[in-house]
Amino acid sequence: ERGYGKGTGWGLFIAREILAVTGMTLKECGTEGTGARFEIELPPGHFRENGE
């Protein structure tokens, strides 16, 4: 049983590697003491809106 702070640490690593294959990056942008916050950055022109 895993409790608070007992994760394996693989989640962010795997997410970063998958995003890197597609040219995207994972960036930590949180404020210390307020919890974790991350942004996924897409290269310019590599997104589309619904219906396009």
C-alpha positions as CSV (number, residue, x, y, z in Angstrom):
1,E,0.0,0.0,0.0
2,R,1.4,3.4,-1.0
3,G,0.7,6.4,1.2
4,Y,1.5,10.1,0.8
5,G,4.9,10.6,-0.8
6,K,5.4,6.9,-1.5
7,G,5.1,6.9,-5.3
8,T,7.7,5.3,-7.5
9,G,8.6,8.5,-9.4
10,W,8.0,7.0,-12.8
11,G,4.9,9.0,-13.7
12,L,6.5,12.3,-14.6
13,F,9.5,10.6,-16.2
14,I,7.2,8.5,-18.5
15,A,5.0,11.5,-19.3
16,R,8.1,13.6,-20.2
17,E,9.5,10.9,-22.5
18,I,6.2,10.4,-24.3
19,L,5.8,14.1,-24.9
20,A,9.4,14.4,-26.1
21,V,8.7,11.9,-28.9
22,T,6.0,14.2,-30.2
23,G,8.1,17.4,-29.8
24,M,6.3,18.6,-26.7
25,T,7.8,19.4,-23.3
26,L,6.6,19.1,-19.7
27,K,7.5,22.1,-17.6
28,E,7.2,22.5,-13.8
29,C,5.6,25.9,-13.1
30,G,4.3,25.7,-9.6
31,T,4.9,27.9,-6.6
32,E,6.7,26.3,-3.7
33,G,4.4,25.3,-0.9
34,T,1.2,25.4,-3.0
35,G,1.3,22.0,-4.7
36,A,2.6,20.7,-8.0
37,R,1.7,22.4,-11.2
38,F,2.9,21.4,-14.7
39,E,2.4,22.8,-18.2
40,I,2.6,20.9,-21.5
41,E,4.3,23.1,-24.1
42,L,3.5,22.5,-27.7
43,P,5.8,23.6,-30.6
44,P,4.3,26.6,-32.5
45,G,1.8,25.4,-35.1
46,H,1.4,21.9,-33.7
47,F,-2.2,22.1,-32.4
48,R,-5.6,22.4,-33.9
49,E,-9.0,23.4,-32.6
50,N,-12.0,21.1,-32.8
51,G,-13.6,21.0,-36.2
52,E,-10.5,21.8,-38.2
